[in-house]
Amino acid sequence: MKTKKMSLVEKDQKYIWHPFTQMKTAGPALPIVKGEGTLLIDDKGKAYIDAISSWWVNLHGHSHPYIAEKVYKQMRKLEHVVFAGFTHSPAVELCEKLSKHLPANQAKFFFSGDGSSAVEIALKMSVQYWKNKGENKTRFVALDGAYHGETFGAMSAGARSIFSAPFSDLLFESTHIPFPKDEQAAIKSLKTEIAKGDVAAFIFEPLVQGAAGMRMYKPKTLNKLMQICKEEGVLCIADEVMTGFGRTGTTFAVNQVEGEPDFICMSKGLSGGTLPLSLTTCTQAIYNAFLGDDIQKAFLHGHSFTGNPIGCTAAIASLILLEKKECQAAIKNIAKSHETFANNIKSFEGIKDIRQTGTILAIELKADSSGYASKIRQQLYQDFLDQGVLLRPLGNVIYILPPYCIKEKELKKVYEVIKNKLMSLA
Ligand SMILES: Cc1ncc(COP(=O)(O)O)c(C=O)c1O
């Protein structure tokens, strides 16, 4: 008897467990067969504008020919090598190129493979830094609403949420100060926490909190918080996993503040969204505290794919594209278009708040409860998708975070579907 050939979706349902998904109630996953520029094409030939850069990773469009070419060439030369005791030119060249964009105090680069690991490494380095200096400081201060990733350390630093709830008994304690939109409350709470004496580091998403619903605060406020940490000898960890690589209008969000953090975590846009790669950068002073004749002082941490040459090559290619004046102009144009659109819709009845930082525009709706489980989210997501636009609202917050290659007419279409939806909610 002939068995019926299973479709891709049927096979997906047979084998695959998707992230952040209730598999019982979720509909079938959408098969994407091709990506080109801002567009994702499904198996029926329908195109979707990727207005969220596929979970905030893509900078220059999908399957970018320049990045693909460089990656292919590197694949033929050296695909991977253990990174303890060995090095290679893609890793060194990437760090050299990146250092031109980073605050001047960032001296050393530690590789890993995803944003959560980059954060985990900064947390571990902070604690060990103090241990190596003979001090026992192990507590982290973070912001209300913080999201720093999925590993236990990153979850512990993050705000408690439905994501972390099943693991709450296992998370180490960290303190969450008020979101710095209320500058005075944040400053007061930070000072109080630091005064307790055991704070290893203050970790924050600079200027924009992504997963919390694209919540935004001012560079000058962040600068004040960092300044307090500096004066009190508390380390600062800037989690630029989402904000890095132009999203906020500058290459890194911390480029907009005077102060310099002790650590920067980056991933997502680092490889232009092509390959999993992340970095934790730090100051010379942090690095120096790990030097000694004793192996126990060293940072004994690493991952199999640390410093992967193909990932580094993609990252160099992506950085070259980011530095081009066309790309820098595109970042400015997206920001300007967002501003015009925001002005155009700001008086709509259904809007609770509308905010923008650089290429990120967030529209918070009055309707429904907020948060990941909000009901309106699913309806909005599906409606937008049906119209050929990939937007993945965070609860009641619709946001646009596009690849920089988005065409004017594509951006207009994104605005149009949002505006129509807002009109239908009125
Ligand atoms: C600010 C921030 N930090 C860390 C992470 C975790 O990164 P990853 O999903 O690559 O582990 C994310 C992911 O969205 C993030 O937005």
The ligand as a Gaussian input file, in Angstrom:
#p B3LYP/6-31G(d) Opt

LIG

0 1
 C       17.745000      42.838000      25.361000
 C       17.866000      41.373000      25.106000
 N       18.821000      40.662000      25.736000
 C       18.996000      39.348000      25.525000
 C       18.169000      38.670000      24.654000
 C       18.375000      37.195000      24.435000
 O       18.932000      36.981000      23.186000
 P       18.818000      35.538000      22.498000
 O       17.381000      35.361000      22.137000
 O       19.701000      35.643000      21.297000
 O       19.307000      34.544000      23.479000
 C       17.165000      39.366000      23.972000
 C       16.282000      38.665000      23.044000
 O       15.307000      39.157000      22.557000
 C       17.000000      40.743000      24.205000
 O       16.064000      41.462000      23.607000

